[in-house]
Amino acid sequence: TIHYQQFLETFFIGFLIIYAIDFVIGLIRYKSFYMAYRMISLDQEAYMYDDVKNYLQIRKRYEWLKFRP
């Protein structure tokens, strides 16, 4: 559901573009497929707040921006 909120904030196509760009930057920076995937900013928010039950109620819009590489 965190990704769904991100989809809404980025108008769906933006999510895919940001995801791909973050992944490519990660590949260049970390030279590791696994690390590139783990460091995608959109996923970072999801990993960090996955266990917070009321996160969607307290979440600020564009929260994933603070995880930008």
C-alpha positions in Angstrom: 0.0 0.0 0.0 3.0 2.3 0.4 3.8 1.8 -3.2 0.3 2.5 -4.2 0.5 5.9 -2.5 3.8 6.5 -4.3 2.1 5.6 -7.6 -0.6 8.2 -6.9 2.1 10.9 -6.1 4.1 10.2 -9.2 1.1 9.6 -11.6 2.0 5.9 -12.1 4.4 6.4 -15.1 6.6 8.6 -12.9 7.0 5.7 -10.4 8.4 3.5 -13.1 10.8 6.2 -14.4 12.1 7.0 -10.9 12.4 3.3 -10.1 14.5 2.7 -13.3 16.7 5.8 -12.8 17.4 5.0 -9.2 18.3 1.4 -10.1 20.7 2.5 -12.9 22.3 5.0 -10.5 22.6 2.3 -7.9 24.3 -0.1 -10.4 26.8 2.6 -11.3 27.4 3.6 -7.7 27.5 0.1 -6.0 28.4 -2.1 -8.9 26.0 -4.7 -7.4 22.5 -5.7 -8.7 21.4 -6.5 -5.2 22.6 -3.2 -3.6 21.2 -1.2 -6.6 17.8 -2.8 -6.0 17.9 -2.3 -2.2 18.8 1.4 -2.5 15.9 2.5 -4.7 14.4 5.4 -2.9 10.8 4.3 -3.4 11.6 0.9 -1.9 13.6 2.5 1.0 10.4 4.1 2.4 8.6 0.8 2.0 11.3 -1.1 3.8 11.6 1.4 6.6 7.9 1.6 7.4 6.7 -1.8 6.5 6.0 -2.8 10.1 4.4 0.5 11.2 0.7 -0.4 11.3 -0.7 3.2 11.1 2.0 4.5 8.7 -0.4 5.4 5.9 -2.4 7.6 8.3 0.6 9.5 9.5 2.6 9.5 6.2 3.6 12.8 4.7 3.3 13.1 0.9 6.5 12.6 -1.1 8.2 11.0 2.0 10.3 8.8 -0.4 12.2 12.0 -1.5 14.2 12.0 1.7 15.7 8.7 0.6 17.0 10.0 -2.7 20.6 8.8 -3.5 
